[in-house]
C-alpha cells in the first residue's frame, strides 16, 4: 500500500506535546515587529535544518565534481514551545537547491530570514 503524496509546505500549528500555539522565536519576532524593528510578516525559526534528497553515491560525485549542481532539498523550520519547551517543526518545505561547500542552499519560504 502506497502512502499518499505529501503536499508542501507542511505547517504545524501547535506543539505535538502539549497543544500550545505559543512559540519562543515567534513571540520574540512578533514583539520586534510591534516595536518597528522588523518588517510585518517576518518569521524567525530557532533552528533551520536542510538535507539533500539524493543517492549517496551520486553525492560523492557531486562533492568532487559538481559544486553548484541543483538537487532536491528538504528544509525544516523549528521553534520551541513557550509552555513546555518541546522543540518541533513549524514548517517543512521541499525545493530545488544548489549544492555547495557545507549545506545545500535553497530558497527560504516567504517571511523566513537567514539568521
Buried (B, 14 or more C-beta within 10 A) or exposed (E): EEEEEEEBBEEBEBBEEEEEEBBBBBEBBBEBBEEEEBEEEBBBBBEBEBEBEBEEEEBEEBEEEEEEBEBBBBBBBBBBBBBEEBEBBBBBBBBEBEBEEEBBBBEBBEEBEEE
